[in-house]
Amino acid sequence: QSKKNKKANQNSTKNGRKVKRIALGYDREDTCQLKESEWADDGLGGIFNRDGFTGRRDESGNKVFKA
């Protein structure tokens, strides 16, 4: 297994959530790689779930999704 694939399959914890590191294509297809309860590290310091929700909310309380 290559270093890239090993790194892509590592798991960690961020903000109290179990986070899965996946190889990203940086499009909506990324969310399809996740199970319902999993979160993924976007490689840019953020996380997102299967729905694309980043775990953040704006000042009005609206959910912030991966673009």
SULBEL-V632463 format. One record per helix or strand of 2 or more residues. SS is the DSSP state (a for helix, b for strand). FROM is the first residue (numbers start at 1). TO is the last residue. If there is no record, write none. Layout:
[[SS & FROM & TO] [SS & FROM & TO]]
This chain:
[[a & 3 & 8] [b & 11 & 14] [b & 17 & 21] [a & 28 & 33] [b & 39 & 41] [b & 47 & 49] [b & 53 & 57] [b & 63 & 65]]
